[in-house]
């Protein structure tokens, strides 16, 4: 009974894929045709969705077969118990195969997303959630207390290392230490006086584990009244 259910899931997802492709391509001309990368990404997404939808029904059947095997063994129907065990082990092998295939697909999807990233990923200042600081004249300023800062929702980045680059201005009585933090990892960097006007600074490489999570910049040490005037923030994939 397991195989028919699995094939039904495949057929259902294939119907959905065909319908989606027909709707998508109906209004396209040759110039709008999807690229090879887009087609590969769509195919991988379909394969992943198919496997994910197939896992739970198969797991449920393995559990049911295990219970039936025990019942037949308890009733001394040993031939029946062996037959059920053989089917259970076959499904367990199929689950293991699907799990490995899912991991391979996820790895390829991440590789595609990584290849599509721009060299510099901007985090717009006007999209930052502010905590104790303020926007003023196209910059973020007023880092007047430790713990104040700004946070950005990351744009679904592939997990990995990213260099964090800022453009800032810092007076002689400004400065301190800036903390950059994602859900698990963080890095700290001193903010020094900029002697020749605004300048860029590479704060270091931060490992990002949740590419749809939050990136937070906050003041941890202050020289006096203001850490800096922040003019821009970028992420640069470290593997480039």
MIBA-521136 format. One record per residue (C-alpha): x, y, z; residue number from 1. Coordinates in steps of 0.2 Angstrom, whole numbers, plus 5000, padded with zeros to 4 digits. Example, Ala and Ser with C-alpha at 12.3 -4.5 7.8 and 13.67 -1.06 7.14 Angstrom:
BEGIN
+------+------+------+-----+
|    X |    Y |    Z |   i |
+------+------+------+-----+
| 5062 | 4978 | 5039 |   1 |
| 5068 | 4995 | 5036 |   2 |
+------+------+------+-----+
END
This chain:
BEGIN
+------+------+------+-----+
|    X |    Y |    Z |   i |
+------+------+------+-----+
| 5000 | 5000 | 5000 |   1 |
| 5015 | 5012 | 5003 |   2 |
| 5020 | 5012 | 4984 |   3 |
| 5003 | 5018 | 4978 |   4 |
| 5002 | 5032 | 4990 |   5 |
| 5020 | 5038 | 4986 |   6 |
| 5015 | 5037 | 4967 |   7 |
| 4999 | 5047 | 4971 |   8 |
| 5009 | 5061 | 4979 |   9 |
| 5021 | 5061 | 4964 |  10 |
| 5006 | 5062 | 4952 |  11 |
| 4998 | 5076 | 4962 |  12 |
| 5014 | 5087 | 4963 |  13 |
| 5017 | 5084 | 4945 |  14 |
| 5000 | 5091 | 4940 |  15 |
| 5003 | 5106 | 4951 |  16 |
| 5020 | 5109 | 4943 |  17 |
| 5013 | 5108 | 4925 |  18 |
| 4999 | 5120 | 4930 |  19 |
| 5011 | 5132 | 4938 |  20 |
| 5022 | 5131 | 4923 |  21 |
| 5008 | 5134 | 4910 |  22 |
| 5001 | 5149 | 4920 |  23 |
| 5019 | 5156 | 4922 |  24 |
| 5023 | 5155 | 4903 |  25 |
| 5006 | 5159 | 4896 |  26 |
| 5010 | 5178 | 4896 |  27 |
| 5029 | 5177 | 4892 |  28 |
| 5037 | 5181 | 4875 |  29 |
| 5054 | 5175 | 4870 |  30 |
| 5063 | 5189 | 4878 |  31 |
| 5055 | 5185 | 4895 |  32 |
| 5059 | 5166 | 4894 |  33 |
| 5067 | 5160 | 4911 |  34 |
| 5085 | 5158 | 4912 |  35 |
| 5094 | 5141 | 4914 |  36 |
| 5097 | 5145 | 4932 |  37 |
| 5079 | 5149 | 4935 |  38 |
| 5073 | 5133 | 4927 |  39 |
| 5086 | 5123 | 4937 |  40 |
| 5080 | 5132 | 4953 |  41 |
| 5062 | 5128 | 4949 |  42 |
| 5066 | 5110 | 4946 |  43 |
| 5075 | 5108 | 4962 |  44 |
| 5061 | 5117 | 4972 |  45 |
| 5049 | 5105 | 4964 |  46 |
| 5059 | 5090 | 4969 |  47 |
| 5062 | 5096 | 4986 |  48 |
| 5043 | 5099 | 4989 |  49 |
| 5039 | 5082 | 4982 |  50 |
| 5051 | 5073 | 4994 |  51 |
| 5046 | 5083 | 5009 |  52 |
| 5027 | 5079 | 5005 |  53 |
| 5032 | 5061 | 5004 |  54 |
| 5042 | 5059 | 5020 |  55 |
| 5028 | 5060 | 5033 |  56 |
| 5016 | 5047 | 5024 |  57 |
| 5030 | 5035 | 5023 |  58 |
| 5035 | 5038 | 5041 |  59 |
| 5017 | 5034 | 5046 |  60 |
| 5017 | 5018 | 5037 |  61 |
| 5033 | 5012 | 5044 |  62 |
| 5026 | 5015 | 5062 |  63 |
| 5010 | 5006 | 5057 |  64 |
| 5019 | 4991 | 5050 |  65 |
| 5030 | 4990 | 5065 |  66 |
| 5014 | 4989 | 5076 |  67 |
| 5007 | 4976 | 5064 |  68 |
| 5023 | 4966 | 5064 |  69 |
| 5022 | 4965 | 5083 |  70 |
| 5004 | 4960 | 5083 |  71 |
| 5007 | 4946 | 5071 |  72 |
| 5022 | 4940 | 5081 |  73 |
| 5012 | 4940 | 5097 |  74 |
| 4999 | 4930 | 5088 |  75 |
| 5012 | 4917 | 5082 |  76 |
| 5009 | 4922 | 5064 |  77 |
| 5028 | 4921 | 5061 |  78 |
| 5027 | 4921 | 5042 |  79 |
| 5015 | 4936 | 5042 |  80 |
| 5027 | 4945 | 5054 |  81 |
| 5042 | 4942 | 5043 |  82 |
| 5032 | 4948 | 5028 |  83 |
| 5028 | 4964 | 5036 |  84 |
| 5045 | 4966 | 5043 |  85 |
| 5052 | 4964 | 5025 |  86 |
| 5040 | 4978 | 5019 |  87 |
| 5045 | 4989 | 5034 |  88 |
| 5063 | 4988 | 5031 |  89 |
| 5060 | 4992 | 5012 |  90 |
| 5051 | 5008 | 5017 |  91 |
| 5065 | 5012 | 5029 |  92 |
| 5077 | 5010 | 5015 |  93 |
| 5067 | 5022 | 5004 |  94 |
| 5066 | 5035 | 5018 |  95 |
| 5085 | 5034 | 5020 |  96 |
| 5087 | 5036 | 5001 |  97 |
| 5075 | 5051 | 5001 |  98 |
| 5083 | 5059 | 5016 |  99 |
| 5100 | 5059 | 5007 | 100 |
| 5092 | 5065 | 4991 | 101 |
| 5084 | 5080 | 5000 | 102 |
| 5101 | 5084 | 5008 | 103 |
| 5109 | 5084 | 4990 | 104 |
| 5095 | 5095 | 4984 | 105 |
| 5096 | 5108 | 4998 | 106 |
| 5115 | 5109 | 4995 | 107 |
| 5112 | 5112 | 4976 | 108 |
| 5099 | 5126 | 4980 | 109 |
| 5111 | 5134 | 4992 | 110 |
| 5124 | 5134 | 4979 | 111 |
| 5113 | 5142 | 4966 | 112 |
| 5107 | 5156 | 4979 | 113 |
| 5126 | 5159 | 4983 | 114 |
| 5130 | 5161 | 4964 | 115 |
| 5116 | 5173 | 4962 | 116 |
| 5121 | 5185 | 4976 | 117 |
| 5128 | 5202 | 4971 | 118 |
| 5146 | 5206 | 4976 | 119 |
| 5140 | 5219 | 4989 | 120 |
| 5123 | 5217 | 4998 | 121 |
| 5116 | 5233 | 5004 | 122 |
| 5106 | 5235 | 5020 | 123 |
| 5097 | 5251 | 5017 | 124 |
| 5097 | 5263 | 5032 | 125 |
| 5078 | 5267 | 5029 | 126 |
| 5074 | 5249 | 5032 | 127 |
| 5083 | 5248 | 5049 | 128 |
| 5073 | 5246 | 5065 | 129 |
| 5080 | 5259 | 5077 | 130 |
| 5084 | 5256 | 5095 | 131 |
| 5089 | 5273 | 5104 | 132 |
| 5096 | 5280 | 5088 | 133 |
| 5089 | 5291 | 5075 | 134 |
| 5089 | 5294 | 5056 | 135 |
| 5095 | 5312 | 5052 | 136 |
| 5100 | 5318 | 5035 | 137 |
| 5102 | 5301 | 5027 | 138 |
| 5112 | 5294 | 5041 | 139 |
| 5109 | 5285 | 5058 | 140 |
| 5116 | 5295 | 5072 | 141 |
| 5113 | 5297 | 5091 | 142 |
| 5122 | 5282 | 5097 | 143 |
| 5123 | 5290 | 5114 | 144 |
| 5121 | 5275 | 5126 | 145 |
| 5128 | 5257 | 5126 | 146 |
| 5115 | 5245 | 5119 | 147 |
| 5108 | 5258 | 5107 | 148 |
| 5108 | 5252 | 5089 | 149 |
| 5099 | 5247 | 5073 | 150 |
| 5093 | 5230 | 5066 | 151 |
| 5090 | 5224 | 5049 | 152 |
| 5079 | 5209 | 5042 | 153 |
| 5091 | 5199 | 5031 | 154 |
| 5085 | 5196 | 5013 | 155 |
| 5085 | 5177 | 5014 | 156 |
| 5104 | 5175 | 5012 | 157 |
| 5112 | 5158 | 5011 | 158 |
| 5121 | 5153 | 5027 | 159 |
| 5139 | 5156 | 5027 | 160 |
| 5153 | 5169 | 5031 | 161 |
| 5150 | 5188 | 5026 | 162 |
| 5161 | 5202 | 5028 | 163 |
| 5152 | 5217 | 5036 | 164 |
| 5157 | 5234 | 5029 | 165 |
| 5151 | 5251 | 5035 | 166 |
| 5153 | 5268 | 5029 | 167 |
| 5154 | 5281 | 5043 | 168 |
| 5160 | 5297 | 5050 | 169 |
| 5167 | 5299 | 5067 | 170 |
| 5173 | 5315 | 5076 | 171 |
| 5188 | 5316 | 5088 | 172 |
| 5177 | 5315 | 5103 | 173 |
| 5166 | 5301 | 5095 | 174 |
| 5170 | 5282 | 5094 | 175 |
| 5170 | 5267 | 5104 | 176 |
| 5166 | 5248 | 5100 | 177 |
| 5153 | 5242 | 5089 | 178 |
| 5145 | 5225 | 5090 | 179 |
| 5138 | 5216 | 5075 | 180 |
| 5127 | 5201 | 5079 | 181 |
| 5116 | 5188 | 5071 | 182 |
| 5106 | 5174 | 5079 | 183 |
| 5121 | 5164 | 5085 | 184 |
| 5137 | 5173 | 5081 | 185 |
| 5144 | 5191 | 5083 | 186 |
| 5159 | 5201 | 5081 | 187 |
| 5166 | 5217 | 5089 | 188 |
| 5176 | 5231 | 5081 | 189 |
| 5183 | 5248 | 5087 | 190 |
| 5176 | 5263 | 5079 | 191 |
| 5190 | 5276 | 5076 | 192 |
| 5191 | 5294 | 5071 | 193 |
| 5189 | 5297 | 5053 | 194 |
| 5202 | 5311 | 5049 | 195 |
| 5198 | 5314 | 5030 | 196 |
| 5179 | 5314 | 5031 | 197 |
| 5168 | 5298 | 5029 | 198 |
| 5176 | 5282 | 5026 | 199 |
| 5173 | 5263 | 5024 | 200 |
| 5178 | 5250 | 5037 | 201 |
| 5178 | 5231 | 5035 | 202 |
| 5172 | 5226 | 5053 | 203 |
| 5177 | 5208 | 5050 | 204 |
| 5169 | 5192 | 5044 | 205 |
| 5153 | 5186 | 5053 | 206 |
| 5146 | 5169 | 5051 | 207 |
| 5127 | 5170 | 5047 | 208 |
| 5117 | 5155 | 5052 | 209 |
| 5099 | 5161 | 5048 | 210 |
| 5099 | 5171 | 5032 | 211 |
| 5081 | 5177 | 5035 | 212 |
| 5085 | 5182 | 5053 | 213 |
| 5091 | 5199 | 5060 | 214 |
| 5107 | 5208 | 5059 | 215 |
| 5110 | 5220 | 5073 | 216 |
| 5123 | 5234 | 5075 | 217 |
| 5124 | 5241 | 5093 | 218 |
| 5136 | 5251 | 5103 | 219 |
| 5145 | 5242 | 5117 | 220 |
| 5158 | 5255 | 5122 | 221 |
| 5157 | 5274 | 5120 | 222 |
| 5171 | 5287 | 5121 | 223 |
| 5159 | 5301 | 5125 | 224 |
| 5143 | 5306 | 5117 | 225 |
| 5141 | 5297 | 5101 | 226 |
| 5148 | 5281 | 5093 | 227 |
| 5148 | 5287 | 5075 | 228 |
| 5137 | 5294 | 5061 | 229 |
| 5132 | 5278 | 5051 | 230 |
| 5131 | 5281 | 5032 | 231 |
| 5129 | 5264 | 5025 | 232 |
| 5130 | 5245 | 5028 | 233 |
| 5135 | 5231 | 5016 | 234 |
| 5138 | 5212 | 5017 | 235 |
| 5151 | 5204 | 5006 | 236 |
| 5150 | 5185 | 5003 | 237 |
| 5167 | 5180 | 5011 | 238 |
| 5169 | 5165 | 4998 | 239 |
| 5170 | 5178 | 4983 | 240 |
+------+------+------+-----+
END
